[in-house]
Amino acid sequence: MGGFIYLNTGLITTASNEAELASVIGHEIGHVVAKHSQKQIRQQAITQGLLSAAGLQRTQIVQLGVATAISLPNSRQDELEADKLGLQNLIKAGYAPRAMPDFMQKLDRGGSNSSNIFSTHPGARDRVIALNQRISADNPNQGSGLDEAQYRNNIRPLTRQ
């Protein structure tokens, strides 16, 4: 909530280059700037208040229904907004914009775009399409951070066991 962003070696080694890593950081900064965590906490407090006011028991079924109806669509919208803001952050920082959809494709495990109705994130394929629509076809590689060999060399100390 306070704007702290943490990286782990799994993320660092999954990224193929510095621009891909920067795209994830830009996305997370987008969440902070848009105050998504604060909005989710506020929404959760409202939801709990509605349940109490209606005299409903806080069973898992009621909570699941409320989460599905209210929280998850908002969470998915937050992810799309963070993608948009993250792409802007990436470009402003001088990185090649194509890195963001490239990294997003890595999240599309199994190649399925079927969104689970209980998922907090939109399908990766839909996110890649939306990002590619925001990137100018004339210059998707314009910017820095695409040198994979240099990136692997830079992160080598983190990957030694």
C-alpha positions as a Markdown table, in Angstrom:
| # | Residue | x | y | z |
|---|---|---|---|---|
| 1 | Met | 0.0 | 0.0 | 0.0 |
| 2 | Gly | 2.8 | 2.3 | 0.8 |
| 3 | Gly | 4.4 | 1.9 | -2.6 |
| 4 | Phe | 6.9 | -0.8 | -1.8 |
| 5 | Ile | 7.7 | -3.1 | -4.7 |
| 6 | Tyr | 9.6 | -6.3 | -4.1 |
| 7 | Leu | 11.5 | -8.4 | -6.7 |
| 8 | Asn | 12.5 | -12.0 | -6.4 |
| 9 | Thr | 15.1 | -14.0 | -8.3 |
| 10 | Gly | 12.3 | -16.0 | -10.0 |
| 11 | Leu | 11.0 | -12.9 | -11.7 |
| 12 | Ile | 14.5 | -11.6 | -12.4 |
| 13 | Thr | 15.5 | -14.9 | -14.1 |
| 14 | Thr | 12.2 | -15.3 | -16.0 |
| 15 | Ala | 12.7 | -11.9 | -17.7 |
| 16 | Ser | 14.8 | -12.3 | -20.8 |
| 17 | Asn | 16.2 | -8.8 | -20.7 |
| 18 | Glu | 16.3 | -5.6 | -18.6 |
| 19 | Ala | 13.4 | -4.1 | -20.5 |
| 20 | Glu | 11.1 | -7.0 | -19.6 |
| 21 | Leu | 12.1 | -6.7 | -15.9 |
| 22 | Ala | 11.4 | -2.9 | -16.1 |
| 23 | Ser | 8.0 | -3.6 | -17.6 |
| 24 | Val | 7.0 | -5.6 | -14.5 |
| 25 | Ile | 8.3 | -2.8 | -12.2 |
| 26 | Gly | 6.4 | -0.2 | -14.3 |
| 27 | His | 3.2 | -2.3 | -14.0 |
| 28 | Glu | 3.6 | -2.5 | -10.2 |
| 29 | Ile | 4.3 | 1.3 | -10.0 |
| 30 | Gly | 1.1 | 1.7 | -12.0 |
| 31 | His | -0.8 | -0.1 | -9.2 |
| 32 | Val | 0.8 | 2.2 | -6.6 |
| 33 | Val | 0.1 | 5.4 | -8.6 |
| 34 | Ala | -3.5 | 4.4 | -9.2 |
| 35 | Lys | -3.9 | 3.5 | -5.5 |
| 36 | His | -5.4 | 0.1 | -6.3 |
| 37 | Ser | -4.6 | -1.5 | -2.9 |
| 38 | Gln | -6.3 | 1.4 | -1.1 |
| 39 | Lys | -9.4 | 1.1 | -3.4 |
| 40 | Gln | -9.6 | -2.7 | -2.8 |
| 41 | Ile | -9.4 | -2.2 | 1.0 |
| 42 | Arg | -12.1 | 0.4 | 0.9 |
| 43 | Gln | -14.3 | -1.9 | -1.3 |
| 44 | Gln | -13.8 | -4.8 | 1.0 |
| 45 | Ala | -14.8 | -2.6 | 4.0 |
| 46 | Ile | -18.0 | -1.6 | 2.2 |
| 47 | Thr | -18.7 | -5.2 | 1.2 |
| 48 | Gln | -18.3 | -6.4 | 4.8 |
| 49 | Gly | -20.6 | -3.5 | 6.0 |
| 50 | Leu | -23.2 | -4.5 | 3.5 |
| 51 | Leu | -23.1 | -8.1 | 4.6 |
| 52 | Ser | -23.5 | -7.0 | 8.2 |
| 53 | Ala | -26.3 | -4.5 | 7.5 |
| 54 | Ala | -28.2 | -7.2 | 5.6 |
| 55 | Gly | -27.9 | -9.5 | 8.5 |
| 56 | Leu | -26.2 | -12.2 | 6.4 |
| 57 | Gln | -23.9 | -14.7 | 7.9 |
| 58 | Arg | -20.3 | -14.4 | 6.8 |
| 59 | Thr | -20.2 | -17.8 | 5.2 |
| 60 | Gln | -17.8 | -18.7 | 2.5 |
| 61 | Ile | -20.6 | -19.0 | -0.1 |
| 62 | Val | -21.8 | -15.4 | 0.6 |
| 63 | Gln | -18.3 | -14.1 | 0.6 |
| 64 | Leu | -17.5 | -15.9 | -2.6 |
| 65 | Gly | -20.6 | -14.5 | -4.2 |
| 66 | Val | -19.8 | -11.0 | -3.2 |
| 67 | Ala | -16.2 | -11.3 | -4.3 |
| 68 | Thr | -17.3 | -12.6 | -7.7 |
| 69 | Ala | -19.9 | -9.9 | -8.2 |
| 70 | Ile | -18.0 | -6.9 | -6.9 |
| 71 | Ser | -14.3 | -7.4 | -6.2 |
| 72 | Leu | -13.0 | -9.5 | -9.1 |
| 73 | Pro | -14.2 | -7.3 | -12.0 |
| 74 | Asn | -12.7 | -4.3 | -10.3 |
| 75 | Ser | -9.5 | -6.2 | -9.8 |
| 76 | Arg | -9.3 | -7.2 | -13.5 |
| 77 | Gln | -9.9 | -3.5 | -14.4 |
| 78 | Asp | -7.1 | -2.5 | -12.0 |
| 79 | Glu | -4.7 | -5.0 | -13.8 |
| 80 | Leu | -5.6 | -3.5 | -17.2 |
| 81 | Glu | -5.1 | 0.0 | -15.9 |
| 82 | Ala | -1.7 | -1.0 | -14.4 |
| 83 | Asp | -0.8 | -2.4 | -17.7 |
| 84 | Lys | -1.6 | 0.9 | -19.4 |
| 85 | Leu | 0.3 | 2.9 | -16.8 |
| 86 | Gly | 3.2 | 0.5 | -16.8 |
| 87 | Leu | 3.6 | 0.8 | -20.5 |
| 88 | Gln | 3.7 | 4.5 | -20.2 |
| 89 | Asn | 6.3 | 4.2 | -17.4 |
| 90 | Leu | 8.4 | 1.8 | -19.5 |
| 91 | Ile | 8.4 | 4.2 | -22.5 |
| 92 | Lys | 9.1 | 7.3 | -20.4 |
| 93 | Ala | 12.1 | 5.4 | -18.8 |
| 94 | Gly | 13.5 | 4.8 | -22.3 |
| 95 | Tyr | 12.9 | 1.1 | -22.6 |
| 96 | Ala | 11.7 | -0.7 | -25.7 |
| 97 | Pro | 7.9 | -1.0 | -25.3 |
| 98 | Arg | 7.7 | -4.4 | -27.0 |
| 99 | Ala | 9.2 | -5.9 | -23.8 |
| 100 | Met | 6.0 | -5.6 | -21.9 |
| 101 | Pro | 3.8 | -7.8 | -24.2 |
| 102 | Asp | 6.8 | -10.1 | -24.6 |
| 103 | Phe | 7.0 | -10.7 | -20.9 |
| 104 | Met | 3.2 | -10.9 | -20.6 |
| 105 | Gln | 3.2 | -13.8 | -23.1 |
| 106 | Lys | 5.4 | -15.7 | -20.6 |
| 107 | Leu | 2.4 | -15.5 | -18.2 |
| 108 | Asp | 0.2 | -17.2 | -20.7 |
| 109 | Arg | 1.0 | -20.7 | -19.5 |
| 110 | Gly | -0.4 | -23.4 | -21.7 |
| 111 | Gly | -1.6 | -21.0 | -24.3 |
| 112 | Ser | -5.1 | -20.9 | -23.0 |
| 113 | Asn | -7.0 | -17.6 | -22.9 |
| 114 | Ser | -9.9 | -19.0 | -20.9 |
| 115 | Ser | -10.4 | -16.7 | -17.9 |
| 116 | Asn | -11.5 | -18.5 | -14.8 |
| 117 | Ile | -14.4 | -16.6 | -13.4 |
| 118 | Phe | -12.7 | -16.5 | -10.0 |
| 119 | Ser | -9.4 | -15.1 | -11.4 |
| 120 | Thr | -8.3 | -11.7 | -10.3 |
| 121 | His | -6.4 | -11.1 | -13.5 |
| 122 | Pro | -7.7 | -10.9 | -17.1 |
| 123 | Gly | -6.4 | -13.5 | -19.5 |
| 124 | Ala | -2.7 | -12.9 | -20.5 |
| 125 | Arg | -3.6 | -13.1 | -24.2 |
| 126 | Asp | -6.2 | -10.4 | -23.9 |
| 127 | Arg | -3.6 | -8.3 | -22.1 |
| 128 | Val | -1.0 | -8.8 | -24.8 |
| 129 | Ile | -3.5 | -7.7 | -27.5 |
| 130 | Ala | -4.4 | -4.6 | -25.5 |
| 131 | Leu | -0.8 | -3.7 | -25.0 |
| 132 | Asn | 0.1 | -4.3 | -28.6 |
| 133 | Gln | -2.7 | -1.9 | -29.6 |
| 134 | Arg | -1.1 | 0.8 | -27.5 |
| 135 | Ile | 2.4 | 0.3 | -29.0 |
| 136 | Ser | 3.2 | 2.1 | -32.2 |
| 137 | Ala | 3.9 | -0.4 | -34.9 |
| 138 | Asp | 6.6 | 1.9 | -36.3 |
| 139 | Asn | 8.9 | 1.6 | -33.2 |
| 140 | Pro | 8.2 | -1.3 | -30.9 |
| 141 | Asn | 11.9 | -1.9 | -30.4 |
| 142 | Gln | 12.8 | 1.8 | -30.0 |
| 143 | Gly | 14.5 | 2.1 | -26.6 |
| 144 | Ser | 17.0 | 0.3 | -24.5 |
| 145 | Gly | 17.1 | -2.9 | -22.5 |
| 146 | Leu | 16.7 | -5.6 | -25.1 |
| 147 | Asp | 20.2 | -7.1 | -25.0 |
| 148 | Glu | 19.6 | -10.5 | -23.5 |
| 149 | Ala | 23.3 | -11.5 | -23.3 |
| 150 | Gln | 24.2 | -8.4 | -21.3 |
| 151 | Tyr | 21.2 | -8.9 | -19.0 |
| 152 | Arg | 22.2 | -12.6 | -18.3 |
| 153 | Asn | 25.7 | -11.4 | -17.6 |
| 154 | Asn | 24.4 | -8.8 | -15.2 |
| 155 | Ile | 22.2 | -11.2 | -13.2 |
| 156 | Arg | 24.7 | -14.1 | -13.2 |
| 157 | Pro | 25.7 | -13.4 | -9.5 |
| 158 | Leu | 22.0 | -13.8 | -8.5 |
| 159 | Thr | 21.7 | -17.1 | -10.2 |
| 160 | Arg | 24.8 | -18.8 | -8.9 |
| 161 | Gln | 24.1 | -21.5 | -6.4 |
